[in-house]
Amino acid sequence: MIVPMKRLTLIALKADEAAIMKALQRAGAVEVISRGEEADDAALRERLDQDAQRMQTAAELLKPYGKKPPMGPKPERSADELYASTAESAALTERAEALGAKLAALRQETEKHRALIEQLSPWRELTAPVESIRPTKNIRFETGFLKLQAVESLLEAGFAAEVFPAGQEAAVLIAANAKDQEALQQTLKDLEFAEYSFPAVTGTPAAAIAKAEGEIASLEKQADETLAALKETAEKRAVLLEGIDANNFERERAAAANAVEKTQSTFVLEGWVREDEVEKAEQAVAAAADVFSFEVRDPLPEENPPSAMKNHKLVEPFESIVTMYAYPSYRGIDATAVTAPFYFLFFGMMLSDSGYGLALFIGGLLFSKFLKPQGGMAKLVKVITYGGLSAALCGPFIGTFFGMNWNDMFNTTIFPLLFDPMVDVMPMMLLSCGLGLAHMYTGIIVKMYMCFRDGDPQSAIFDQLSWMLLLTGLILIFVAPNQTIKTVAIVLTALGGGMLLLFSGRSKKNPFMRIGSGLGALYNITGYLSDILSYVRIFALGLVSGAMGMVFNLIGGMVHDAFGGLGVAGAVIGTILAAAVLLVLHVFSLFINTLGAYAHCARLQFIEFYGKFYEADGREFKPLRFNAKSAILRDK
């Protein structure tokens, strides 16, 4: 159900604002309505945002250096414990920033020396100091690179050169008389000479390379020490994550505080509170302040309150299916209660293998018990767990057990208890379509209830009931076992069709336009028929699950039999290999068929079901509360 909302107006002394906002955040019952103006506390929010960015960057920096978190639930913490980590997380942030900056500088300096070594390597054999290669009054020097075949042409031209071959090229130091400079330049141009300038080093290139290598060794040692310090710091990354949560608490409270109206001595907070948590919110304010005004009222027709859902614990997990489509309108219907039974049944029929179902059910229970997922993930896991139970129950009626036939397992002839999808194709298709029709009728009935609730009985009868009469009549015409039922079917068809023809366009005064609207409405019968056929996917997916399991069992048997002629050792090897093959194939089958069942069950809800009644223009109720990512929050 959609929980009724109350509009809250809270007036209190400005001196109590901070305490009241903290109390409301701890209670987690009020969604503050923003006034949409510029922040009064822009400096505070900017500082909190900067702190959040710094801490998040530090956490990402430390992540590769820390140990991978163990599988299991997050630690349980109270909000006060998360706040207590603020000082240490700030210190960790500063240390991580300093170490990260130092490591980056060391690596940058190391790369500079590596680049210098790479640049000087072709000149390693040069014995002259680099600083001595400078032009004089009579001598000019050129340094650069030539292709090996061009070196001989340079020497034949009469120029003196020292050559250092390196692969297909050679580093060349050329000395020439100043008066031959022009001729040298022309020769070098013809030989496609690539000029080179030595970097700012002294001594021979070999000495400069050795010095750079020594610097690299020193820098790498410092980098190793810095990495060790980063790893040590990363051991406390969990504290940093807790600090991030504490900072987020402050940011969210600051954003909420910015949304209230303020005078010199008071503040006015407008918000939404669930009807069942009004007392909780008022008690939170009373614990934080002595003087205040706390008033609630029903939403006005023009107001659009947020939507909050409250359902029985058994069907609550299916809220994740509903919200995956869209949040329900506040004045609409929460589809969770009507979605749950159909989703449960359709999932089991689509998976239709008791072995797969038991694996999902047990796996889901263990996952929930030991990993303790929270929020939407917890609901999703429970939906899959329920789906596994449904598949386990459906298996004996229309399915298999890990692809094995029930009769072969128990040496009987009574299975399946309902239909064998591989043999009884038509009955299974009719069952799927029949369940689909019941599913669609449920959606129409919900819409009829909404119409009556909203004081519109004509829409309930002429736009909704008429379709149930028409569809029921058309179906009975084809399946009626005798003339009496067929006569009833004809009456239902005529009544439903007539209601649609005459009253679908009842808002129009022109009789011709009214009849035209009725004919247009009747054309929608094709949509309803295609919707019914969509439920054949229940049969199709159930057939695929069993068929894949059977084929994989045949493959496993072939692997086992392939070693049958090799004696005892061959039998053992064949059994081990067959078991491994079956495990891999059935895990794949379980995954792909579970994914298919989950997606196609959701599709049937979203298109064939919700289209009949669901109003999806709602928004989620988001009260000011503690939202932690690093821990499971407890009250104290």
N, C-alpha and C positions, 0 to 999 in steps of 0.2 A: 504494500500500500504506500501511497504518497503521504508523508507526514504533514499535517497542517502546520502552516507557518504563522508566526505572529510578528507584527512590525513593532520593534522596540524603540522607545525614546528614553534615553538615559541622560539626566542632567545632574552634574556633581561639581564640586569645587575643583578648580584648576590645580590646587595643591595636591589633590588626591588622584590626579589623572594617571600618573605613572603607576601607582599601586593598583588602581582599578584595571588598567590595561594588562598588567601582569596577571591579575586574578582572572580576568576574562580569557586570557591566553591559556592559563592552566586549566580552566573549566572546559575550553574548546566547544562552546555552545553558541557563540554569536558571530554572525558574518557582518562585518562593519560595512556600511554603505558609504562609498566615497563621495565627497562633495565636488570632486573634479577640479580642484584648484591647485595652484602651485604650492610646493611644499614649504611649510613654515620652518621646518628643521632640515633644510637642504644640506647644510654642512654635516649634520649627523649622518644622514643617509648616504652622503658621498663618502664619508669616512668608513662607514660600515661596508659599502660596496667595494671600496678599495681594499679593505681588510679581507673581505671574502675572496676577491680576485687573487690577492697575494697568497692566502692560505691554500686556495685551490691549485694555484701554480706550483706551490711548494709540495703539495700532496702528489701532483703528477710527476714532479721531479724525483721524489723519493720512491715512487711506485716500482721502478725497475730494480731497485737496490734492496728492497725488503723481501722477506719471505712471503710466498704465496699464502693467503689466508686459508686456514684449514676448512674442509667441507664441514658444514654444520650451521646452526642458527647463529644469528648475530648476538652479541652479548646484550644482556638486559641492563638498562641504565635508567635512572630517573633524570628528569630535567635538571634538577639541582646538581647531579653528578656531572652532567654534560657542561653545565655552567662552570663547574669547578675546574674544568680542563682548560679554561680560557687562557690563563697566564702561561701555562706550560706550552700550549699550542702556539701562542704568540712567539715564545722563545724558540720553539722548533722551527717556526716559519723563518725567523731571522737567521737561524743557523743554516737551514737548508738554502736560503737565498745566498748567504755568504759562501757556502761550500760550492753551490752551483756556479756562482760567478767565478770563483777561483778555478774550478775545474775547466770552465769554458775558456778562461784566460790562458791556462796552462796548455790546453789543447790547441788554442790559436797560435801560441808561441811555438809549440812543437811543429805545427804545420808550416810556419814561416821558416824554421830551420830545415825541415824536410825539403821545402821548395828550393832553398838555397843549395842544398846538397845536389838536388836534381839538376839545378842550373849549372853548377860547377863541375859535375861529373865528367862531361866530355873533355874538360881541361885538366883532369887529375894529373896527367903526366907532364904538364908544363912546369918547368923548373924555375922559371923566372918569377919573381914577385909580381903580383898584379899591379902594384903601384909604380913599378918601373916601366910599364908599357904605356908611356906617354910620349907624345910627339916632341921632337927636338927641332933645332934650327934646320938641320939637314936631313933628318930621318923622319919618315912618317910610318905609323903602324895601322894595320887594319886587322880586326878580329871578326870571325864569322864562320859560316858553314857553307861548304861546297859539296856537290855530289862527287863521289870518288873518281868518276871518269873525267871530271872537270879539273881535278887537281893537276894531272899531268899537263894539261893545256896551260895552266897557270905557270908551271915551272918552265915549260918550253918558251913562254913569253919572256923569260929572263928575270923573273921576280923571285926573291928569296922568301921561303916560307917554311914554317915548322908545322908539320901535319900530324894530327891525332885522329886516326880512323875510328869511327863508331858506327857499325852497321853499314848502311848504304851511303852514309855521309861521312864527312871528316870535319873536325874542328881545325881551323887554319889560322895561324898567326903569320901575317905578312909584313915584312919590313921593306921599305922602298925609299930611294932618294927623293927628296922633296921636289926636285925638278921633274921627276917621272910620275908625279901624283895624278896628273890628268890622264896619262896613258893607263895607269893602274886602274883608275876608276872606270874607264871605258872597257878594259878587259874584264873587270869584275862584273860589270853590267851584262856583258855578253855571256858570261859563264853563270848567270843567275845566282850571284853571290848573296847570301843572307847575312846582313850585318848583325853583330852581337856586341853588347856592352857589358863589361864585367860589373857585378854589383859592388857596393861599397865595402870591400874587404881589403885586408892587408896580408902580405906574405903570399906564399904560393897557394894555388887552388887546393892542393893536397892538404896543406896546413889548415886552410879555412874549413875544408870538409871535416877534418879530424876535430877541429874546435866545435863545429856544429853538431857532430855526433856526440861529443861530450856533453854539450848543452842539452841535447835530446834525452840522453840517459838521465841527467839530473832532473829534467822536467818530468820524465816518465815516473821517476821515483816519487816526486812530489804529487803527481797525479794519482799514483797508487795509494799514497797516504791520504789524499783527499777522498778517493773512492772508499777507502776503509772507513773514513769518518762519515761519509754519506750512508754507508751500510749500517753503521752504528746508529746514526740518526734515524734511519728508515725503520729500525726496530720499534720506534715509538710512533710510527705513522698513524696507528689507530687513535692515539691521543689527538693528533692533528685533525683527523676526521671528526672526532667528537667536538673539537673547537670550531670546525666549520659548521656543524649543526647548531652549536650555541650561537654563533654569529648570525646564522639564518633566523634563529628565534628572534634575535634583536632586530634584524632587518624587517621581518614580517610585522613585529609589533610597532616599529617606527612607521611603517607604511600605514598601518591601521590608525595610529595616533594622528597621522597627517590627514586622515579622512574626516576628522571630527571638527565641528564648529567650536570656536573658542572666543571667549570674551576676556576682559581683564582679570576676572576672578572665577569664571566658570567655564565649563565645556559641555557641549551637547553632542551625544553620540546617537546616530541613527543606525539601526541594523535589523537583521532578520534572526529570529531564534525559533527553534522547533517548539511546537506546543508542549511536547512532553519534556522539554528541558528549560522551560521558563523559570521554574523554581530553582533549578541548578544555577542558572545565570544570576538570578537575584541574590541567592545566597553567596555567590562568589563576590558580587559587588558589596554586599553587606559586610563581608569579612575584611574588605579593604578600605571601607569608608563608613563614617557615621552619618553623614549628611548627604542625601542624594534623592532623586526622584526617578523611579523605575516604573514606566508605563508601557503596556503592550496593547495592541489592538489587532483586529482582523485585517487582512490585506484589502485594499480598495479594488474595485473592479478594473481600474486602469493600471494597477500595479502588477508587476511581473515577479513574484517571489521565486527564489531558487527552489529546486526540487531535491528532496531527501527521501530515500526509500527505507522502509522498515518492513521486514518480512520474517516469517518463521525461520528458525535456524536451519531447518531442513532444506528450504528452497532459497535461502539467502545467497548461496554461491551462484545461482543462475542470474543474479543481478549483473554479473560480469558479461553475460550474453546480451542482456537488454542494453546496458550502457555502451557496449561495443557498437551498437547500432546508433543510439542517440539517447540523451537523457529525456525522460518523459516530461511533457508539459505539466506545470504545477496543477492545472485544472483538468488534466487528462487522466489516464489510467496507468498505473504501474503494471507492466505486463509480466512481471516475474512469476507470479503465482500461476498464471495460465500457460506460461512458457515452460516451466519446470517439468510437468508430467510428460508433455509431448517430446521435449528435447531428450528426456531420460529414455523414453521408449524408442524414439527414432534412432538414437545413438546405438542402443543395444541391437536393434534390428540391422543397422548398417554394418556394425562390426561382426555380429552374429557368430562369434567363436568363443566358446566358454573358456578355452585356454588363454586366449588373448585377453578376455575380460578379467579373468582371475589375476593375470599378470599386471594389468592396469590397476585393478582394485587394490591388490596388496602393495604394489609399488607406490600408489598414491597415498595409502595409509602410512607407509614407512617414510615417504618424503615429508608428509605433514608432521609426523611425530618427531623426526630427528632434525630436519632443516628448518622447521617452523616458519614457513613463508608468511608474509604479511600482506595486507591490503588486497589489491587486485590479483596478485599472484596466488595468494591463499585461496581465493574464490575459484580461480582457474583450475588449480590442482584438484579442488573438491569436485568441480564439474567433471573432470576427466576420471576421477575416482568413482563418482556415481555412474558415469558412462561404462566403466569397467564392470561394475556390479550388474548393470542392465544387460551387457553383452553376455556375462556369465549366466544370467537367468534365461536369456533368449536362445542360447546355444542348443539346449536339448529340444527346443520347439522347432527351430528353423535353421540350425547351424551345425557346427562341428566343434571338435576339441583339438586345437593346434592342427587343424586340417584333417584330423582323423574322424572316420565315421563312427558314430555312437554304437551302431549295431555290431561293427567289427570289434569294438573295444569290449562290449559286454556279451557278445554272442547272442544277440536278440534280434527281433524284427520289429520292435515297437517304435524305434526312432526313425526320423524325427517325430515328435509328438503332434506337430501341426502340419507343416509342409516341408518337402525337400525342394529348395529353390532350383536345383539342377534338373529335377524331374517334373515337379508340379509348377511349371512356369506360370500358367494362366491363373491358377488360384492365388499364387503369391503376388502377382501383379494386381489382382483384384483386391487382395487384402491391403496392399500398400495404398492403392487409390481410395479404398474405403476409409482407412485411417486418415488419409489426406483430406477427404471430405469432412470427416468429423473435426479435424483441425480447423478447416476453413469455417465450418458452422460455428465453432467456438468463437472465432474472431467476429463473425457476424452477430452472435448473441451478445458479446461484449459491447459491440457498437450500439446494439439496440438498447442495452442498459444505459449507455452514456446518453443516448437520445432522450430516453424517459427521464433520466436524472436531470437533464438540462431543460426539461419542459417542452420537448419536441416529439410528441408521440407519432405525428404524421411521418417524420423521417424514419422512425423506428419501424413502422408498419409498411409504408410504401417503398422505402429505399433499401430496407434490410430484410424484413420478413418475406417480402415478395420474392427475393432471390432464393431463399431457403425453400419456399413452396415450388418455385419453378424448377430448381435443380433436382429436388426430391422427386417431383413428378416425372421429369425427363428420365431419370435413372430408373424409376419403377416401371416406366413404359417398356423398357428393354429387358428387365429382369423379372417382371411380374409372372408368378407361376400360374395364375388363373385370371379369368375375365373380370372378376369382381375387383381384384387389386389393380388391374389395368384400367378399369373405369375410374377408380379413385385417383390413379396416377394422372389420367387425362384431366380430371377436375382440378387437381393441384396445379398442373401445368397451365391450364387455362386461367385459373385464379391468379397465379403468380405473374404470368405474362400479361394478363389484363391489368393488374395493378401497376406494373411497370409502364405499360403503354399509356394508361390514362392519367397516372399521377406523378410520373417522374418529372414532367414539366409543369407541375401544378402552379408554379409561381407566374407562369405566362398566361395572359388573358386571351390571346389569340388562339382559337382552338386548333388551327393548322400547325402553329408553332408548338403547341402543347403536344400534339400527336407526333410531330417531328422529333421533339425531345424524347418522347417515349420510344420511338423506333431506334434512336441513337443509344438509349439505355439498353434496349434489348440486344443490340449488337455486341454489348459487353459479354454476352454469353460465351463468345469465343475465348475471351480472357479467362473466364472461370473454368472452361473445359481445359485450356492449356495449363492452368494452375493445378487442376486435378492430375493431369498427366505428369506434372513435375514430380509427384510423389513416387513415381516409378523408380526414381533414383534410390529409394529405400531398398527395393528389391535388387537393383543393379549392384549397389555397393555391398550388400550382404552376399550376393553371389560371388563377387570378386574376392572377398575375404576368404571364403571357403575354398574357392578354386585355387587361389595362390597357395594356401596352406597345403592342399593336396599335391599340387605340383612340386612344391619344395620337399615334401615327404618322399615323393618318387625320386627326386634327385638325390636325397640322402640315402635312400635305399640302393640306388645305382652305385653310389660311392662305396657303400658297405659291401655290396656283392662283387665289386671289381677286385677285391682282395680275398674273396672267399676261397679261391683255389690255392692259397699259399699256406695252408695249415693254420695252426693255432696262432702263430705270430701274425700271419696275414689277417686273421679274424680280429685280433686285438687292434692292429693298425687300422683296419677298415672301420671298426667301431669308433675309434677315437676320431678319425677323419670325418666320418659320417656325423658324429655328434657335433663336431666343430662347424661343419657345413650347415647342419640344421639350425644350430644356434644363431649363426650369422644371418641366414635366410629368414628365419622366423622373427628375429629382432627387426630386420628390415620390413618384413610384412606387417608386424605390429605397428611400427612407426608410420608407415605410409597409409595404412588403413585407418589408424586412429586419426591421423591428420585429415584424411578424407571424410571420416564420419563427423569430426568436429566442424569442419568447414561447411559441409553440405547440410548438416542439421541446422547450423546458423542461417544458411541461405534460405531454407524452408521457413524459418521464423521471420526473417527480414522481409522477404518478398511475398510469399503466399499468405502469411499470417498477419504480420504487422500492418500490411497494406490495407487490411479490412477495418482497423480501428485505431491504430497507434498514432498519437499526436506527439511528434518528436521535436518540439521547439522549446524544450526545457533547458535549464542550465544547472550544473551541479552546485549543491550547497557547500560552500567553502568557509567554514568558520575560522576565526583566529584561533590557532592551536599550535601545539608543538609538533612539527613534522621533522622527524629524525630519519636520516639515511644510514647512519653508522651503527645504530643500536635499536633494539626493541624497547620502546618506552614503557616503563612501569610507573605507577602512581607515586611511590615513595622509594 
